[in-house]
Amino acid sequence: MITNVFAGGQFEVETEAGNTVRAQLCGRMRKFRIRVILGDHVTVALSPYDLTHGMIVFRQK
């Protein structure tokens, strides 16, 4: 769930496990202009190298 919105297309996302991740929209979501707002439930792909960074790949309905 999106908990905070930052400038530059960055979002703070709280995972189901309770961790906080800073994430940005993937290119396909930017291409098709899919908007994400505060409180939306999203799917995040985490970076294998740094578990505090991720990419938002899907907005749940």
VENDA-V248826 format. One record per backbone hydrogen bond with DSSP energy under -0.5 kcal/mol. NH is the residue of the N-H (numbers start at 1). CO is the residue of the C=O. E is the energy in kcal/mol with one decimal. If there is no record, write none. Layout:
nh->[NH & NH]
co->[CO & CO]
e->[E & E]
//
This chain:
nh->[2 & 3 & 4 & 6 & 9 & 10 & 11 & 12 & 13 & 13 & 14 & 15 & 15 & 18 & 21 & 22 & 23 & 23 & 24 & 25 & 26 & 30 & 31 & 32 & 33 & 34 & 35 & 39 & 40 & 42 & 43 & 45 & 46 & 47 & 47 & 53 & 54 & 55 & 56 & 57 & 57 & 58 & 60 & 60]
co->[40 & 12 & 12 & 10 & 6 & 6 & 23 & 4 & 11 & 21 & 1 & 13 & 19 & 15 & 13 & 52 & 11 & 21 & 54 & 9 & 56 & 26 & 27 & 28 & 30 & 29 & 33 & 2 & 37 & 40 & 58 & 55 & 44 & 50 & 53 & 50 & 22 & 45 & 24 & 43 & 55 & 43 & 41 & 58]
e->[-2.3 & -3.1 & -1.3 & -2.9 & -0.6 & -0.5 & -3.2 & -2.8 & -0.6 & -3.4 & -2.6 & -0.6 & -2.7 & -1.4 & -3.0 & -2.5 & -3.1 & -0.6 & -1.3 & -0.7 & -1.9 & -1.7 & -2.6 & -2.0 & -0.9 & -2.7 & -0.6 & -1.4 & -2.0 & -0.5 & -2.7 & -3.0 & -0.7 & -0.6 & -2.3 & -1.7 & -1.7 & -2.0 & -3.1 & -2.4 & -0.6 & -1.1 & -2.7 & -0.6]
//
